[in-house]
């Protein structure tokens, strides 16, 4: 039984990378401050970003996007007197990866999304 622990641990460590990548949660903001919450990136399809929201694929027109945000798990360092600043930063998404697209034209928005998809490989489109 103890001999199985080593191979089992190695298998769990090998799976940790793919599980982490699949756990990335994004938020897309579109014109009029409309939000597509808690999504996972799937692919860029023409001029639309395809995301998974729960078990549904959603197409978001890139021309209407104003922000793409990777929601980071909130962490607050509560030691050394920085408790309030650390907690406030975590609450307002200070650690999130934010791509502001308000001032970009369509071509630059598409380039930004391509770069995001390259640095954050998307999950499979199958449910």
C-alpha positions as CSV (number, residue, x, y, z in Angstrom):
1,X,0.0,0.0,0.0
2,X,2.8,2.4,0.9
3,X,4.5,1.7,-2.5
4,X,1.5,3.1,-4.3
5,X,1.8,6.4,-2.6
6,X,4.8,7.5,-4.7
7,X,3.2,6.8,-8.1
8,X,-0.1,8.3,-7.0
9,X,1.6,11.4,-5.8
10,X,3.4,11.8,-9.1
11,X,0.1,11.3,-11.0
12,X,-1.5,14.1,-8.9
13,X,1.4,16.5,-9.4
14,X,1.3,15.8,-13.2
15,X,-2.5,16.7,-13.2
16,X,-2.0,19.8,-11.2
17,X,-0.9,21.9,-14.2
18,X,-3.9,21.2,-16.4
19,X,-6.3,21.6,-13.5
20,X,-4.8,25.0,-12.7
21,X,-5.1,26.2,-16.3
22,X,-8.8,25.1,-16.4
23,X,-9.5,27.0,-13.2
24,X,-8.8,30.4,-14.7
25,X,-11.9,32.6,-14.4
26,X,-12.4,35.6,-16.6
27,X,-14.8,38.5,-16.7
28,X,-15.7,40.4,-20.0
29,X,-17.1,43.9,-19.8
30,X,-19.0,45.2,-22.9
31,X,-20.4,48.6,-23.8
32,X,-22.8,50.0,-21.3
33,X,-21.0,48.3,-18.5
34,X,-22.6,44.9,-19.1
35,X,-20.7,42.0,-17.7
36,X,-20.2,38.4,-18.8
37,X,-19.2,36.9,-15.4
38,X,-17.2,33.8,-14.4
39,X,-16.2,32.6,-17.8
40,X,-13.4,30.5,-19.3
41,X,-11.8,31.4,-22.5
42,X,-12.4,29.0,-25.4
43,X,-11.3,30.6,-28.7
44,X,-11.3,33.6,-31.0
45,X,-13.8,33.0,-33.8
46,X,-13.6,35.8,-36.4
47,X,-14.5,38.9,-34.6
48,X,-16.0,37.2,-31.6
49,X,-14.5,35.8,-28.4
50,X,-16.0,32.5,-27.5
51,X,-16.2,31.8,-23.8
52,X,-17.7,29.1,-21.6
53,X,-20.2,30.2,-19.0
54,X,-21.2,27.3,-16.9
55,X,-22.1,24.6,-19.6
56,X,-22.9,27.1,-22.3
57,X,-20.7,28.6,-25.0
58,X,-21.2,32.4,-25.4
59,X,-20.0,34.6,-28.3
60,X,-18.9,38.1,-27.3
61,X,-18.4,40.6,-30.1
62,X,-14.9,41.9,-29.8
63,X,-16.0,45.3,-31.1
64,X,-18.3,45.8,-28.1
65,X,-15.7,44.7,-25.5
66,X,-14.3,47.3,-23.2
67,X,-12.4,45.1,-20.8
68,X,-11.1,41.6,-20.4
69,X,-10.2,40.7,-16.8
70,X,-8.5,37.6,-15.3
71,X,-10.0,37.3,-11.8
72,X,-7.3,36.3,-9.4
73,X,-8.0,34.5,-6.2
74,X,-8.0,37.2,-3.5
75,X,-5.1,37.1,-1.0
76,X,-4.5,39.5,1.7
77,X,-1.2,39.8,3.7
78,X,-2.5,40.6,7.1
79,X,0.9,41.0,8.8
80,X,3.3,43.9,9.4
81,X,0.7,46.6,9.6
82,X,-0.4,46.2,5.9
83,X,-3.6,44.4,6.8
84,X,-6.0,47.1,5.7
85,X,-4.2,47.9,2.4
86,X,-3.8,44.2,1.6
87,X,-7.4,43.4,2.3
88,X,-8.7,46.4,0.3
89,X,-6.5,45.5,-2.7
90,X,-7.9,41.9,-2.6
91,X,-11.5,43.1,-2.4
92,X,-11.2,45.5,-5.3
93,X,-9.3,43.1,-7.6
94,X,-6.0,44.9,-7.3
95,X,-4.2,41.7,-8.3
96,X,-6.4,41.0,-11.4
97,X,-4.9,40.9,-14.9
98,X,-6.8,43.6,-16.7
99,X,-6.8,44.4,-20.4
100,X,-8.5,47.8,-21.1
101,X,-9.8,47.9,-24.6
102,X,-11.7,51.1,-24.5
103,X,-9.1,53.1,-26.5
104,X,-8.2,50.3,-28.9
105,X,-9.5,49.9,-32.4
106,X,-10.8,46.5,-33.5
107,X,-7.5,45.3,-34.9
108,X,-5.7,46.1,-31.7
109,X,-8.4,44.4,-29.6
110,X,-8.1,41.3,-31.7
111,X,-4.3,41.4,-31.3
112,X,-4.7,41.8,-27.5
113,X,-7.1,38.8,-27.3
114,X,-4.7,36.7,-29.5
115,X,-1.9,37.5,-27.0
116,X,-4.1,36.6,-24.0
117,X,-5.0,33.3,-25.6
118,X,-1.3,32.6,-26.2
119,X,-0.3,33.4,-22.7
120,X,-3.4,31.7,-21.2
121,X,-4.1,28.6,-23.4
122,X,-7.9,28.1,-23.6
123,X,-9.8,25.0,-22.5
124,X,-11.3,22.6,-25.0
125,X,-14.6,23.7,-26.6
126,X,-16.3,20.5,-25.6
127,X,-18.5,20.6,-22.4
